[in-house]
Amino acid sequence: MLLSSIAFGYPASSENIFQTVVAAITLALALIIQHTQAREQLVTQRKLDETSRRSPAVLAAQRLTIGGSTTSAAEHAVHPILV
């Protein structure tokens, strides 16, 4: 790179400044993308948590919890063929 700037008559200091600016922009974009992905992941996790709280299976399991002892929904489920 430095040889090409000498060959075309560009000052080496200008090329160094340009390379530094490009590196800084690349770093800033990488950090922005990381931040955006982390926010999207957090939103997705919140949606999944809310969906799991509202799901019928989870609500049924919560209703089966009596007096601090937990019984699984599978223990109380009625087999559809036997009904």
N, C-alpha and C positions, 0 to 999 in steps of 0.2 A: 504494500500500500504506500509506504513511504517513498519507494522508488518511482511509483507511478506519479506521485505528486511532484517529485523532482523533474520527471520527464516532461510533464505537461505544464510545468511552471507554477504550480500552486505552492504557497508557503506551507512548510511542514507543520507550523503551529496551527494553521487553520484546519488542517486535516486532523490533528490531535483534538482540537476543540470539537470538531464535528463527531469524531468517534466517541468522545466523552458524553456529548449530548445524546447520541443514539443509545449508548449504554444506559444512561439515566432514564430515558423514555422507556426502554425495554423493561427495566426494573420496575418502574412505576406501573406499567401495564400489567406485569406479572402480579404485583401486589393487589391491584384493583380486581383482577380476575379471581384471585384467591379469596378476596373479601366477599365478592359477589357469590361465589360458589358456597362459601361457608354460610352466608345468609339464606341462600336457597335451600341448603341442606337443613338448616334449622327450621325453616317454614315447613318443609316436607315432613320433618320429624314431628312437629306440632300437629300437623293434619293427621298423621298416622296415629298419634296418641289420642286425639279427639275421636277419631273413627273407632279405635279399639275400645274406648270408654263407652261409646254409644252402640256398639255392636250387640245384638241380641244374646249371643253366647256369653259375652262378658257380663251383661246385665243378669242373665240367668245364674251365672256362677256367683255373682254378688248376692243374689237373693238366697242362694243355698248356704251362704255363710251365716251360721246361727250361733249365737253365744260365744263367739271367738273361735269356734272350731270350724275348720274349713272342710267342706265336702265337695268333691269335684262334680261337675255337671255330668260327667260320664257315669258316675256311680248311680245317679238318679235318672238317667236318660232311659226312655222306653224305646226298645228296638222297633223300627217302623214295620218290619215284617210280622212281628208278634202282635201288633195292635189290631 
